[in-house]
Amino acid sequence: MLIYEDKLDGSKAQFAAIEEAIRTTQFIRNTCLRLWMDARGVSRNDLQ
């Protein structure tokens, strides 16, 4: 997993958009993990 860290200087609207993107990404990641853990025979190609 890649992690990028940086200091940002932006407006409240920009920070809100970043937070929404982070929440969306975490939701998709958690959904894929739940599918992989709960379903048998799910390969990495099924998660793409």
mmCIF file as Biopython writes it, N, C-alpha, C and O atoms, coordinates in Angstrom:
data_model
#
loop_
_atom_site.group_PDB
_atom_site.id
_atom_site.type_symbol
_atom_site.label_atom_id
_atom_site.label_alt_id
_atom_site.label_comp_id
_atom_site.label_asym_id
_atom_site.label_entity_id
_atom_site.label_seq_id
_atom_site.pdbx_PDB_ins_code
_atom_site.Cartn_x
_atom_site.Cartn_y
_atom_site.Cartn_z
_atom_site.occupancy
_atom_site.B_iso_or_equiv
_atom_site.auth_seq_id
_atom_site.auth_asym_id
_atom_site.pdbx_PDB_model_num
ATOM 1   N N  . MET A ? 1  ? 0.852   -1.162  0.000   1.0 0.0 1  A 1 
ATOM 2   C CA . MET A ? 1  ? 0.000   0.000   0.000   1.0 0.0 1  A 1 
ATOM 3   C C  . MET A ? 1  ? 0.900   1.227   0.000   1.0 0.0 1  A 1 
ATOM 4   O O  . MET A ? 1  ? 1.855   1.315   0.771   1.0 0.0 1  A 1 
ATOM 5   N N  . LEU A ? 2  ? 0.581   2.160   -0.869  1.0 0.0 2  A 1 
ATOM 6   C CA . LEU A ? 2  ? 1.338   3.397   -0.943  1.0 0.0 2  A 1 
ATOM 7   C C  . LEU A ? 2  ? 0.679   4.461   -0.082  1.0 0.0 2  A 1 
ATOM 8   O O  . LEU A ? 2  ? -0.543  4.605   -0.080  1.0 0.0 2  A 1 
ATOM 9   N N  . ILE A ? 3  ? 1.493   5.198   0.644   1.0 0.0 3  A 1 
ATOM 10  C CA . ILE A ? 3  ? 0.989   6.286   1.469   1.0 0.0 3  A 1 
ATOM 11  C C  . ILE A ? 3  ? 1.801   7.529   1.133   1.0 0.0 3  A 1 
ATOM 12  O O  . ILE A ? 3  ? 3.029   7.531   1.212   1.0 0.0 3  A 1 
ATOM 13  N N  . TYR A ? 4  ? 1.096   8.572   0.761   1.0 0.0 4  A 1 
ATOM 14  C CA . TYR A ? 4  ? 1.733   9.841   0.470   1.0 0.0 4  A 1 
ATOM 15  C C  . TYR A ? 4  ? 1.342   10.844  1.550   1.0 0.0 4  A 1 
ATOM 16  O O  . TYR A ? 4  ? 0.171   10.944  1.919   1.0 0.0 4  A 1 
ATOM 17  N N  . GLU A ? 5  ? 2.319   11.580  2.052   1.0 0.0 5  A 1 
ATOM 18  C CA . GLU A ? 5  ? 2.049   12.602  3.049   1.0 0.0 5  A 1 
ATOM 19  C C  . GLU A ? 5  ? 2.588   13.928  2.541   1.0 0.0 5  A 1 
ATOM 20  O O  . GLU A ? 5  ? 3.662   14.001  1.944   1.0 0.0 5  A 1 
ATOM 21  N N  . ASP A ? 6  ? 1.816   14.967  2.793   1.0 0.0 6  A 1 
ATOM 22  C CA . ASP A ? 6  ? 2.223   16.295  2.375   1.0 0.0 6  A 1 
ATOM 23  C C  . ASP A ? 6  ? 1.436   17.316  3.180   1.0 0.0 6  A 1 
ATOM 24  O O  . ASP A ? 6  ? 0.375   16.993  3.716   1.0 0.0 6  A 1 
ATOM 25  N N  . LYS A ? 7  ? 1.931   18.529  3.272   1.0 0.0 7  A 1 
ATOM 26  C CA . LYS A ? 7  ? 1.196   19.607  3.930   1.0 0.0 7  A 1 
ATOM 27  C C  . LYS A ? 7  ? 0.461   20.383  2.847   1.0 0.0 7  A 1 
ATOM 28  O O  . LYS A ? 7  ? 1.027   20.716  1.806   1.0 0.0 7  A 1 
ATOM 29  N N  . LEU A ? 8  ? -0.806  20.663  3.110   1.0 0.0 8  A 1 
ATOM 30  C CA . LEU A ? 8  ? -1.633  21.340  2.124   1.0 0.0 8  A 1 
ATOM 31  C C  . LEU A ? 8  ? -2.073  22.699  2.632   1.0 0.0 8  A 1 
ATOM 32  O O  . LEU A ? 8  ? -2.267  22.904  3.831   1.0 0.0 8  A 1 
ATOM 33  N N  . ASP A ? 9  ? -2.225  23.612  1.706   1.0 0.0 9  A 1 
ATOM 34  C CA . ASP A ? 9  ? -2.770  24.925  2.009   1.0 0.0 9  A 1 
ATOM 35  C C  . ASP A ? 9  ? -3.898  25.160  1.018   1.0 0.0 9  A 1 
ATOM 36  O O  . ASP A ? 9  ? -3.658  25.419  -0.161  1.0 0.0 9  A 1 
ATOM 37  N N  . GLY A ? 10 ? -5.129  25.067  1.503   1.0 0.0 10 A 1 
ATOM 38  C CA . GLY A ? 10 ? -6.262  25.207  0.597   1.0 0.0 10 A 1 
ATOM 39  C C  . GLY A ? 10 ? -7.465  25.789  1.298   1.0 0.0 10 A 1 
ATOM 40  O O  . GLY A ? 10 ? -7.428  26.111  2.486   1.0 0.0 10 A 1 
ATOM 41  N N  . SER A ? 11 ? -8.531  25.915  0.535   1.0 0.0 11 A 1 
ATOM 42  C CA . SER A ? 11 ? -9.771  26.465  1.083   1.0 0.0 11 A 1 
ATOM 43  C C  . SER A ? 11 ? -10.581 25.362  1.754   1.0 0.0 11 A 1 
ATOM 44  O O  . SER A ? 11 ? -10.271 24.178  1.628   1.0 0.0 11 A 1 
ATOM 45  N N  . LYS A ? 12 ? -11.626 25.776  2.471   1.0 0.0 12 A 1 
ATOM 46  C CA . LYS A ? 12 ? -12.483 24.796  3.142   1.0 0.0 12 A 1 
ATOM 47  C C  . LYS A ? 12 ? -13.173 23.892  2.131   1.0 0.0 12 A 1 
ATOM 48  O O  . LYS A ? 12 ? -13.372 22.707  2.397   1.0 0.0 12 A 1 
ATOM 49  N N  . ALA A ? 13 ? -13.536 24.431  0.983   1.0 0.0 13 A 1 
ATOM 50  C CA . ALA A ? 13 ? -14.186 23.625  -0.056  1.0 0.0 13 A 1 
ATOM 51  C C  . ALA A ? 13 ? -13.227 22.559  -0.591  1.0 0.0 13 A 1 
ATOM 52  O O  . ALA A ? 13 ? -13.633 21.426  -0.848  1.0 0.0 13 A 1 
ATOM 53  N N  . GLN A ? 14 ? -11.965 22.926  -0.755  1.0 0.0 14 A 1 
ATOM 54  C CA . GLN A ? 14 ? -10.979 21.963  -1.238  1.0 0.0 14 A 1 
ATOM 55  C C  . GLN A ? 14 ? -10.751 20.861  -0.211  1.0 0.0 14 A 1 
ATOM 56  O O  . GLN A ? 14 ? -10.658 19.687  -0.567  1.0 0.0 14 A 1 
ATOM 57  N N  . PHE A ? 15 ? -10.660 21.236  1.065   1.0 0.0 15 A 1 
ATOM 58  C CA . PHE A ? 15 ? -10.476 20.227  2.105   1.0 0.0 15 A 1 
ATOM 59  C C  . PHE A ? 15 ? -11.697 19.317  2.209   1.0 0.0 15 A 1 
ATOM 60  O O  . PHE A ? 15 ? -11.553 18.121  2.464   1.0 0.0 15 A 1 
ATOM 61  N N  . ALA A ? 16 ? -12.894 19.864  2.015   1.0 0.0 16 A 1 
ATOM 62  C CA . ALA A ? 16 ? -14.110 19.049  2.042   1.0 0.0 16 A 1 
ATOM 63  C C  . ALA A ? 16 ? -14.106 18.048  0.890   1.0 0.0 16 A 1 
ATOM 64  O O  . ALA A ? 16 ? -14.513 16.900  1.068   1.0 0.0 16 A 1 
ATOM 65  N N  . ALA A ? 17 ? -13.650 18.474  -0.292  1.0 0.0 17 A 1 
ATOM 66  C CA . ALA A ? 17 ? -13.575 17.570  -1.441  1.0 0.0 17 A 1 
ATOM 67  C C  . ALA A ? 17 ? -12.560 16.463  -1.195  1.0 0.0 17 A 1 
ATOM 68  O O  . ALA A ? 17 ? -12.794 15.313  -1.566  1.0 0.0 17 A 1 
ATOM 69  N N  . ILE A ? 18 ? -11.437 16.799  -0.575  1.0 0.0 18 A 1 
ATOM 70  C CA . ILE A ? 18 ? -10.421 15.792  -0.263  1.0 0.0 18 A 1 
ATOM 71  C C  . ILE A ? 18 ? -10.965 14.785  0.738   1.0 0.0 18 A 1 
ATOM 72  O O  . ILE A ? 18 ? -10.769 13.580  0.575   1.0 0.0 18 A 1 
ATOM 73  N N  . GLU A ? 19 ? -11.649 15.268  1.779   1.0 0.0 19 A 1 
ATOM 74  C CA . GLU A ? 19 ? -12.232 14.369  2.781   1.0 0.0 19 A 1 
ATOM 75  C C  . GLU A ? 19 ? -13.261 13.438  2.152   1.0 0.0 19 A 1 
ATOM 76  O O  . GLU A ? 19 ? -13.309 12.255  2.486   1.0 0.0 19 A 1 
ATOM 77  N N  . GLU A ? 20 ? -14.080 13.957  1.249   1.0 0.0 20 A 1 
ATOM 78  C CA . GLU A ? 20 ? -15.073 13.121  0.577   1.0 0.0 20 A 1 
ATOM 79  C C  . GLU A ? 20 ? -14.398 12.056  -0.281  1.0 0.0 20 A 1 
ATOM 80  O O  . GLU A ? 20 ? -14.850 10.911  -0.315  1.0 0.0 20 A 1 
ATOM 81  N N  . ALA A ? 21 ? -13.320 12.424  -0.973  1.0 0.0 21 A 1 
ATOM 82  C CA . ALA A ? 21 ? -12.589 11.455  -1.789  1.0 0.0 21 A 1 
ATOM 83  C C  . ALA A ? 21 ? -11.972 10.368  -0.914  1.0 0.0 21 A 1 
ATOM 84  O O  . ALA A ? 21 ? -11.980 9.196   -1.288  1.0 0.0 21 A 1 
ATOM 85  N N  . ILE A ? 22 ? -11.442 10.743  0.233   1.0 0.0 22 A 1 
ATOM 86  C CA . ILE A ? 22 ? -10.850 9.765   1.148   1.0 0.0 22 A 1 
ATOM 87  C C  . ILE A ? 22 ? -11.920 8.809   1.662   1.0 0.0 22 A 1 
ATOM 88  O O  . ILE A ? 22 ? -11.705 7.597   1.693   1.0 0.0 22 A 1 
ATOM 89  N N  . ARG A ? 23 ? -13.083 9.349   2.070   1.0 0.0 23 A 1 
ATOM 90  C CA . ARG A ? 23 ? -14.167 8.493   2.563   1.0 0.0 23 A 1 
ATOM 91  C C  . ARG A ? 23 ? -14.662 7.544   1.478   1.0 0.0 23 A 1 
ATOM 92  O O  . ARG A ? 23 ? -14.947 6.380   1.759   1.0 0.0 23 A 1 
ATOM 93  N N  . THR A ? 24 ? -14.767 8.028   0.242   1.0 0.0 24 A 1 
ATOM 94  C CA . THR A ? 24 ? -15.211 7.180   -0.863  1.0 0.0 24 A 1 
ATOM 95  C C  . THR A ? 24 ? -14.216 6.057   -1.116  1.0 0.0 24 A 1 
ATOM 96  O O  . THR A ? 24 ? -14.607 4.906   -1.310  1.0 0.0 24 A 1 
ATOM 97  N N  . THR A ? 25 ? -12.931 6.391   -1.112  1.0 0.0 25 A 1 
ATOM 98  C CA . THR A ? 25 ? -11.891 5.386   -1.333  1.0 0.0 25 A 1 
ATOM 99  C C  . THR A ? 25 ? -11.901 4.336   -0.234  1.0 0.0 25 A 1 
ATOM 100 O O  . THR A ? 25 ? -11.773 3.145   -0.520  1.0 0.0 25 A 1 
ATOM 101 N N  . GLN A ? 26 ? -12.048 4.752   1.014   1.0 0.0 26 A 1 
ATOM 102 C CA . GLN A ? 26 ? -12.091 3.800   2.122   1.0 0.0 26 A 1 
ATOM 103 C C  . GLN A ? 26 ? -13.322 2.904   2.031   1.0 0.0 26 A 1 
ATOM 104 O O  . GLN A ? 26 ? -13.246 1.717   2.349   1.0 0.0 26 A 1 
ATOM 105 N N  . PHE A ? 27 ? -14.457 3.461   1.598   1.0 0.0 27 A 1 
ATOM 106 C CA . PHE A ? 27 ? -15.668 2.660   1.439   1.0 0.0 27 A 1 
ATOM 107 C C  . PHE A ? 27 ? -15.468 1.582   0.380   1.0 0.0 27 A 1 
ATOM 108 O O  . PHE A ? 27 ? -15.833 0.426   0.594   1.0 0.0 27 A 1 
ATOM 109 N N  . ILE A ? 28 ? -14.893 1.953   -0.759  1.0 0.0 28 A 1 
ATOM 110 C CA . ILE A ? 28 ? -14.660 0.985   -1.833  1.0 0.0 28 A 1 
ATOM 111 C C  . ILE A ? 28 ? -13.682 -0.087  -1.368  1.0 0.0 28 A 1 
ATOM 112 O O  . ILE A ? 28 ? -13.896 -1.273  -1.618  1.0 0.0 28 A 1 
ATOM 113 N N  . ARG A ? 29 ? -12.608 0.324   -0.691  1.0 0.0 29 A 1 
ATOM 114 C CA . ARG A ? 29 ? -11.625 -0.641  -0.189  1.0 0.0 29 A 1 
ATOM 115 C C  . ARG A ? 29 ? -12.261 -1.614  0.793   1.0 0.0 29 A 1 
ATOM 116 O O  . ARG A ? 29 ? -12.041 -2.822  0.701   1.0 0.0 29 A 1 
ATOM 117 N N  . ASN A ? 30 ? -13.051 -1.095  1.734   1.0 0.0 30 A 1 
ATOM 118 C CA . ASN A ? 30 ? -13.680 -1.951  2.731   1.0 0.0 30 A 1 
ATOM 119 C C  . ASN A ? 30 ? -14.710 -2.882  2.102   1.0 0.0 30 A 1 
ATOM 120 O O  . ASN A ? 30 ? -14.854 -4.026  2.534   1.0 0.0 30 A 1 
ATOM 121 N N  . THR A ? 31 ? -15.426 -2.408  1.086   1.0 0.0 31 A 1 
ATOM 122 C CA . THR A ? 31 ? -16.395 -3.251  0.387   1.0 0.0 31 A 1 
ATOM 123 C C  . THR A ? 31 ? -15.689 -4.404  -0.319  1.0 0.0 31 A 1 
ATOM 124 O O  . THR A ? 31 ? -16.159 -5.541  -0.276  1.0 0.0 31 A 1 
ATOM 125 N N  . CYS A ? 32 ? -14.571 -4.116  -0.963  1.0 0.0 32 A 1 
ATOM 126 C CA . CYS A ? 32 ? -13.808 -5.172  -1.639  1.0 0.0 32 A 1 
ATOM 127 C C  . CYS A ? 32 ? -13.256 -6.174  -0.631  1.0 0.0 32 A 1 
ATOM 128 O O  . CYS A ? 32 ? -13.301 -7.381  -0.868  1.0 0.0 32 A 1 
ATOM 129 N N  . LEU A ? 33 ? -12.740 -5.684  0.482   1.0 0.0 33 A 1 
ATOM 130 C CA . LEU A ? 33 ? -12.221 -6.590  1.506   1.0 0.0 33 A 1 
ATOM 131 C C  . LEU A ? 33 ? -13.317 -7.476  2.080   1.0 0.0 33 A 1 
ATOM 132 O O  . LEU A ? 33 ? -13.106 -8.669  2.298   1.0 0.0 33 A 1 
ATOM 133 N N  . ARG A ? 34 ? -14.493 -6.890  2.326   1.0 0.0 34 A 1 
ATOM 134 C CA . ARG A ? 34 ? -15.603 -7.674  2.865   1.0 0.0 34 A 1 
ATOM 135 C C  . ARG A ? 34 ? -16.028 -8.759  1.873   1.0 0.0 34 A 1 
ATOM 136 O O  . ARG A ? 34 ? -16.284 -9.896  2.271   1.0 0.0 34 A 1 
ATOM 137 N N  . LEU A ? 35 ? -16.104 -8.415  0.589   1.0 0.0 35 A 1 
ATOM 138 C CA . LEU A ? 35 ? -16.449 -9.401  -0.435  1.0 0.0 35 A 1 
ATOM 139 C C  . LEU A ? 35 ? -15.411 -10.510 -0.469  1.0 0.0 35 A 1 
ATOM 140 O O  . LEU A ? 35 ? -15.763 -11.687 -0.543  1.0 0.0 35 A 1 
ATOM 141 N N  . TRP A ? 36 ? -14.132 -10.146 -0.416  1.0 0.0 36 A 1 
ATOM 142 C CA . TRP A ? 36 ? -13.063 -11.128 -0.491  1.0 0.0 36 A 1 
ATOM 143 C C  . TRP A ? 36 ? -13.075 -12.045 0.724   1.0 0.0 36 A 1 
ATOM 144 O O  . TRP A ? 36 ? -12.842 -13.247 0.593   1.0 0.0 36 A 1 
ATOM 145 N N  . MET A ? 37 ? -13.346 -11.489 1.912   1.0 0.0 37 A 1 
ATOM 146 C CA . MET A ? 37 ? -13.320 -12.296 3.126   1.0 0.0 37 A 1 
ATOM 147 C C  . MET A ? 37 ? -14.559 -13.179 3.260   1.0 0.0 37 A 1 
ATOM 148 O O  . MET A ? 37 ? -14.463 -14.300 3.758   1.0 0.0 37 A 1 
ATOM 149 N N  . ASP A ? 38 ? -15.715 -12.693 2.826   1.0 0.0 38 A 1 
ATOM 150 C CA . ASP A ? 38 ? -16.966 -13.420 3.033   1.0 0.0 38 A 1 
ATOM 151 C C  . ASP A ? 38 ? -17.264 -14.445 1.944   1.0 0.0 38 A 1 
ATOM 152 O O  . ASP A ? 38 ? -17.903 -15.460 2.220   1.0 0.0 38 A 1 
ATOM 153 N N  . ALA A ? 39 ? -16.822 -14.204 0.730   1.0 0.0 39 A 1 
ATOM 154 C CA . ALA A ? 39 ? -17.158 -15.092 -0.385  1.0 0.0 39 A 1 
ATOM 155 C C  . ALA A ? 39 ? -15.994 -16.037 -0.661  1.0 0.0 39 A 1 
ATOM 156 O O  . ALA A ? 39 ? -14.832 -15.633 -0.671  1.0 0.0 39 A 1 
ATOM 157 N N  . ARG A ? 40 ? -16.325 -17.274 -0.878  1.0 0.0 40 A 1 
ATOM 158 C CA . ARG A ? 40 ? -15.284 -18.246 -1.213  1.0 0.0 40 A 1 
ATOM 159 C C  . ARG A ? 40 ? -15.064 -18.233 -2.715  1.0 0.0 40 A 1 
ATOM 160 O O  . ARG A ? 40 ? -16.008 -18.068 -3.488  1.0 0.0 40 A 1 
ATOM 161 N N  . GLY A ? 41 ? -13.835 -18.404 -3.117  1.0 0.0 41 A 1 
ATOM 162 C CA . GLY A ? 41 ? -13.509 -18.487 -4.529  1.0 0.0 41 A 1 
ATOM 163 C C  . GLY A ? 41 ? -13.427 -17.142 -5.228  1.0 0.0 41 A 1 
ATOM 164 O O  . GLY A ? 41 ? -13.473 -17.087 -6.456  1.0 0.0 41 A 1 
ATOM 165 N N  . VAL A ? 42 ? -13.307 -16.063 -4.480  1.0 0.0 42 A 1 
ATOM 166 C CA . VAL A ? 42 ? -13.172 -14.742 -5.085  1.0 0.0 42 A 1 
ATOM 167 C C  . VAL A ? 42 ? -11.685 -14.477 -5.284  1.0 0.0 42 A 1 
ATOM 168 O O  . VAL A ? 42 ? -10.905 -14.501 -4.332  1.0 0.0 42 A 1 
ATOM 169 N N  . SER A ? 43 ? -11.306 -14.225 -6.524  1.0 0.0 43 A 1 
ATOM 170 C CA . SER A ? 43 ? -9.898  -13.963 -6.814  1.0 0.0 43 A 1 
ATOM 171 C C  . SER A ? 43 ? -9.665  -12.459 -6.909  1.0 0.0 43 A 1 
ATOM 172 O O  . SER A ? 43 ? -10.604 -11.665 -6.860  1.0 0.0 43 A 1 
ATOM 173 N N  . ARG A ? 44 ? -8.410  -12.091 -7.045  1.0 0.0 44 A 1 
ATOM 174 C CA . ARG A ? 44 ? -8.101  -10.663 -7.135  1.0 0.0 44 A 1 
ATOM 175 C C  . ARG A ? 44 ? -8.673  -10.043 -8.404  1.0 0.0 44 A 1 
ATOM 176 O O  . ARG A ? 44 ? -8.944  -8.843  -8.434  1.0 0.0 44 A 1 
ATOM 177 N N  . ASN A ? 45 ? -8.861  -10.849 -9.459  1.0 0.0 45 A 1 
ATOM 178 C CA . ASN A ? 45 ? -9.454  -10.309 -10.679 1.0 0.0 45 A 1 
ATOM 179 C C  . ASN A ? 45 ? -10.928 -9.976  -10.490 1.0 0.0 45 A 1 
ATOM 180 O O  . ASN A ? 45 ? -11.448 -9.090  -11.169 1.0 0.0 45 A 1 
ATOM 181 N N  . ASP A ? 46 ? -11.611 -10.667 -9.580  1.0 0.0 46 A 1 
ATOM 182 C CA . ASP A ? 46 ? -13.018 -10.372 -9.312  1.0 0.0 46 A 1 
ATOM 183 C C  . ASP A ? 46 ? -13.183 -9.045  -8.585  1.0 0.0 46 A 1 
ATOM 184 O O  . ASP A ? 46 ? -14.259 -8.449  -8.632  1.0 0.0 46 A 1 
ATOM 185 N N  . LEU A ? 47 ? -12.152 -8.579  -7.924  1.0 0.0 47 A 1 
ATOM 186 C CA . LEU A ? 47 ? -12.233 -7.351  -7.143  1.0 0.0 47 A 1 
ATOM 187 C C  . LEU A ? 47 ? -11.913 -6.111  -7.959  1.0 0.0 47 A 1 
ATOM 188 O O  . LEU A ? 47 ? -12.048 -4.994  -7.459  1.0 0.0 47 A 1 
ATOM 189 N N  . GLN A ? 48 ? -11.493 -6.285  -9.199  1.0 0.0 48 A 1 
ATOM 190 C CA . GLN A ? 48 ? -11.129 -5.127  -10.024 1.0 0.0 48 A 1 
ATOM 191 C C  . GLN A ? 48 ? -12.338 -4.515  -10.659 1.0 0.0 48 A 1 
ATOM 192 O O  . GLN A ? 48 ? -12.220 -3.530  -11.389 1.0 0.0 48 A 1 
#
